[in-house]
Amino acid sequence: MKLFPLLVSVLLTLTGGIAQAADGWPSRPIRFVVAAPAGSSLDLIARTVGDKLKDRLNQPVIVENVPGASGTIATAQVARAVPDGYIMLLSFNGPLAYIQFMTKLPYDAQRDLQPVMLASSQPNILAVNANLPTSNLKDLIAYAKAHPGRLNYASVGNGSSSHLTMELFKSMTGAFLVHIPYNGAPPAAASVAAGDTQLLFSVPTVVLPHVRSGKVKALAVTSASRFSLLPDIPTMAEAGMPAFQSLAWNGVLVPARTPPDIVKRLNTELNAVIQMNDVKNRLHNAGLEPVGGTPEAFKKLIDDEAAKWEPVIRKTKAKLD
């Protein structure tokens, strides 16, 4: 039987080809798939980082917005892609850590994707329409409980941090709020500003312009301590809900089995990019806090978040439509 030697030969050829490709990487443009629409916080991160990364890699970095299905379309696309180092993903909490507990997915994020670097982490802001007769968290809870079913809350999409954070809020307060999911953060925030919906949890990037315009009020942030970029806004704990914490985070990943030296190079270059002063300033101006770090640290975050939110999802019975 010569089958075994033949298999060994094929495997050596394949691994040799991958190693050779890694040595000459990158030799063509890299696709950067974003699990969110244009104008979103993820889009801003991808375009800011991609613009610098192309100079460091000497190849174009082509940003592709693939919104829809709470980020799972883009995430699945990259999870199933060829692991050759020519496709990257910028995705977030839901499709990476906990949507798996809300619906069946065509991928396993912890198996099919290789974390590269945590890009940013920031609290959600609890924001309400300016015409709502509430000026703080306690007023909002009292008003919501006195008017069950009268308040509609927007979210960035089913299964998003925005959605799940409000479900946690509902379970802790007993408030009856109606969920109106949107395809991305910009339309969700715009709906609250227009009064089509009355409140939402969302990242600062899209909320702050409406706060500055006077159409939306920011009541609290969902981090354990005050957000360094918004020091005047109290935490949920300070505003009356102890132990309430929910961060929105996002990061760069590649398909599993991408050559380790490519992952290492990408991690090195991405960390260098987000430490550039002009990159940090642009992200800060949008209310985003760059993080960085190792692939191992990012993987641990994904695993920890999955363990944290699974019981919350089971308890609240949050589902994707």
Secondary structure as UniProt FT lines:
FT   HELIX           3..23
FT   STRAND          30..34
FT   TURN            38..39
FT   HELIX           41..57
FT   STRAND          61..65
FT   HELIX           69..71
FT   HELIX           72..79
FT   STRAND          87..92
FT   HELIX           94..98
FT   HELIX           99..101
FT   HELIX           109..112
FT   STRAND          113..123
FT   STRAND          125..129
FT   TURN            130..131
FT   HELIX           137..146
FT   TURN            148..150
FT   STRAND          152..155
FT   TURN            158..159
FT   HELIX           161..173
FT   STRAND          178..181
FT   HELIX           185..194
FT   STRAND          199..202
FT   HELIX           204..213
FT   STRAND          216..221
FT   TURN            228..229
FT   TURN            231..232
FT   HELIX           236..239
FT   TURN            242..243
FT   STRAND          247..255
FT   TURN            256..257
FT   HELIX           260..274
FT   HELIX           277..285
FT   TURN            286..287
FT   HELIX           295..316
//
